Amino acid sequence: MTFEPLEHLEYWLEGVQSKLNNNGVSVELSRSPPGRSKRSLGVYLQAGDRGGFLEVWDTGECQLSVVDYSSVADPVESRHWVQSSGDLRNVVGLLLSWIRQSI
């Protein structure tokens, strides 16, 4: 069975979005425009002064950007490669850990 990172991320988000919203986390989902050679799914989460954006491509590439809006620091970005649901959970966990510090 082939790992499909976009479908896994979307499935995860469907299961937790209302819980995140109920805990004061804003959630926005974005998709790449049709016709792109690589499809992507982006998830933006924000709580308080902290925000984070995770973009995942169908190739397994990921980029995570986190920012503390109360500071003058630039966003911190990291690149990841997900080849399994465990890899994806780890990257999503980094985003959630960052956001939870504002809840």
Buried (B, 14 or more C-beta within 10 A) or exposed (E): EEBEBBEBBBEBBEEBBEEBEEEEBEBEEEEBEEEEEEBBBBBBBBBBEBBBBBBBBBEBBBBBBBBBEEEEEEEEEEEBEBEEBEBBEEBBEBBBEBBEEBE
